[in-house]
């Protein structure tokens, strides 16, 4: 007959191993997400600087500031539509190809996506003051940390939020596209307010899902799967952070 103390010790050791693995997995997720945010910030700042010149052109954007030919291509020419929707197409493409990519290739794809996102949102440096962008980023970081911590530690199962939140995001995307043509300030305010709520919920939901997915698959200890799972988790939380930041910027940002 098996000694129950031996069985209990084995179960305890296995539980401790899973806990240690989960901590390492979450550190990988947050680390990858943080590098992605840094890539986005640097790309947005650098490209916005290239878009502005002191040499007078047809497009003046401030006192002694004009759009360069590069800035014209980014923000005025038809190329702006490609830049606007390219990140959306790329993130859907990531979900379709990740199973065929190695973990290293998936990570490279993620960082390339982060750079493209920086290009897509670089205009914020032309619209809002640098101080208000920094302040909004810090507010977003604090809110994100609290929401993600709650999602990780709560004993409440919030998996049921998923369908509602995803449907809300789809509706938000459609409303945002419609408002590109309507240019309604009222609708823009509503989109921003709902967006903050949706991505606040998604931050907690995605954090809990990353945790439960790891625990469900930890027994297999497939290193390649775990690496790609961490990258997908980083992508989900990265998108939550970026969208939460962009919607909060509509309320907290001071325009140039």
Residue pairs with C-beta under 8 A, 6 or more apart in sequence:
18 215
18 218
21 214
21 218
21 221
22 211
22 214
22 215
22 218
25 210
25 214
25 226
25 229
25 230
26 152
26 210
26 211
26 214
28 227
28 230
28 234
29 210
29 230
29 233
29 234
29 237
30 234
30 237
31 234
32 107
32 110
32 230
32 231
32 234
33 234
33 235
33 237
33 238
33 241
35 111
35 114
36 110
36 111
36 113
36 114
36 234
36 235
36 238
37 114
37 238
37 241
37 242
39 111
39 114
39 115
39 118
40 114
40 115
40 117
40 118
40 121
40 242
41 118
42 118
43 114
43 115
43 117
43 118
43 119
43 122
44 118
44 119
44 121
44 122
44 124
44 125
45 122
45 125
47 74
47 118
47 119
47 122
48 122
48 123
48 124
48 125
48 126
49 125
50 68
50 70
50 71
51 67
51 68
51 70
51 71
51 74
51 75
51 122
51 126
52 61
52 65
52 66
52 67
52 68
52 71
52 126
53 65
53 66
53 67
53 68
53 71
54 64
54 65
54 66
55 66
55 68
56 66
57 66
57 67
57 68
57 69
57 72
58 66
59 66
59 67
59 71
59 72
59 76
60 66
60 67
61 67
61 126
61 256
62 256
67 75
67 76
71 126
73 79
74 80
74 83
74 119
74 122
74 123
75 123
75 126
83 119
83 120
84 120
86 116
86 120
87 113
87 116
87 117
87 120
88 173
90 113
90 116
91 113
91 235
91 239
94 106
94 109
94 110
94 113
94 235
97 109
98 106
98 109
98 228
98 231
98 232
101 109
101 228
102 224
103 224
103 227
103 228
103 231
106 227
106 228
106 231
106 232
107 231
110 231
110 234
110 235
110 238
113 235
114 238
117 242
121 242
121 246
124 133
124 246
124 249
124 253
125 133
126 256
127 253
127 255
127 256
128 249
128 253
128 254
128 255
128 256
129 253
129 254
129 255
129 256
131 254
132 249
132 252
132 253
132 254
133 249
133 253
135 252
136 245
136 248
136 249
136 252
136 253
137 245
139 248
139 252
140 241
140 244
140 245
140 248
141 241
143 200
143 244
143 248
144 203
144 240
144 241
144 244
147 200
147 203
147 204
147 207
148 203
148 204
148 207
148 237
150 204
151 158
151 203
151 204
151 205
151 206
151 207
151 208
151 211
152 207
152 208
152 211
154 204
154 208
158 204
158 205
158 208
159 205
159 208
159 209
159 212
161 201
161 204
161 205
162 205
162 209
165 198
165 201
165 202
165 205
168 194
168 198
169 198
169 202
172 191
172 194
172 195
172 198
175 187
175 190
175 191
176 191
178 187
179 187
179 188
179 191
188 250
189 250
191 247
192 247
192 250
192 251
193 247
195 243
195 244
195 246
195 247
196 244
196 247
196 248
196 251
199 240
199 243
199 244
199 247
200 244
202 236
202 240
203 237
203 240
203 241
203 244
206 233
206 236
206 237
206 240
207 237
209 236
210 229
210 233
210 236
210 237
213 229
213 233
214 226
214 229
217 225
217 226
217 229
